[in-house]
C-alpha cells in the first residue's frame, strides 16, 4: 500500500494537432491495486481519476484502466495506460477527432 505517492511525468504527444503541456505533477494513492489521484494534465487543467492496476508480474509491466476528468473532450473519459518500469504509453484523442499517443517517463518523488 502506498498512499500518498508524489510523482512527476514528462510526456511527448504524437499525432495530435494541439500544443500540449509536457510536465505533469501527480499525486496518487494506490491501495490493493485500486488507484486514485490528481495530476496537472496536458491541457493545463487538473484531472482527477479512479481506476485499477492490472499487473503482469511475469513481464514486469502493468496496465492501468479507469475514468478521468479534466479534459475538453468530455466531462469524464476512459483512461488506459501501459506501464513498464518508469515508462508509459497511452492513447490520446482530441475534440477535433485527431488520434495519437502519449509517451512518457514518470519519476517518483516521494
N, C-alpha and C positions, 0 to 999 in steps of 0.2 A: 504494500500500500504506500502510495506517495501523494500526499495532499498537503502541501501545495508545491508544485514544480514551477520554476520560473525559467522560461526559455526565450531564445531569440532565433528567428529563422531569416535566412537570406534567400530570396527567390528570383527565378528567371521565368518570364511569361512568354511562351512561344505560340505563334499562330493567332495572336489576338491583335485587335486594332488599337485599343486604348493604351494610354500611358499610365502604368501602374506603379504603386508603391512596392518597393522590393525589400523593405526591412520590417519585420513583424515581431514586436514584443508579444509575449504569450504567457498567460498563467493557466495552469492545468491541475486538475485533481483526477487521480486515477485510483479507483477502488475496485478490486476484483474484475479487472478488465473493462469496467464501465468508466467512461471519461466525460468530463465536463470542464468547460473553461471559457476564456475570453482572449481575443487577440486583436491587434490592430491590423485590419485586412488590406488587401491590395487596392481597394477603392478609398482608402484612408478613413474608414469607419471602424467602430468597434463591433466585432462579431462575437456572439455567444453560441456555444454549441453543446450538444449532448450526443453521446454515441457509445459504441462498443469496439473494443480492440479484439480482433480475431488473430491470435498468434499462430505462427508456423515455426515451432521451436526447432525442427529438423534443419530448416534452411535459414534460420536467423532473420526472418522478416515478419512484419505484421501488416495487417490490413485494418484500417480504421474506417468505420461506417457510422453515419449518424445524420443529424439535422443541424443546420447552421442558419443564423440570422445575419443581417447587416449588409446585404448586397442589393444593388438596384434591380437585379433580375427578378426578384420576388421577395416577399417578406421572410419566408422560410424555404430553404432549398436543401436538397440532399447533399451530403458530403461523402467522399470516399478518398482515401489516401493510402497508397502503398508505401511502406517504410522499410528501409534496410539500413541498419546502423543509424547514422545521423542524417542520411539522405532520404528524400521522399519525392514522390511524383503524384500528381492529382489532375483529373480532368478540369477544364475551365471552359466557361461559355459566357458570352456577352448578350445583353439585351438585343443587340442588332442581329443576333443569330450566329456570329462567329464562334468557332470552337477551337480550342487549343489545349495546351498542357502547362502546368506549373511544375517546375523542377526546383527543389530547394534543399538547403543544408540547415539543419536545426541544431543549436547549441544549448545545452543545459547549463543554466547559470546557478541554480540552487536545487 
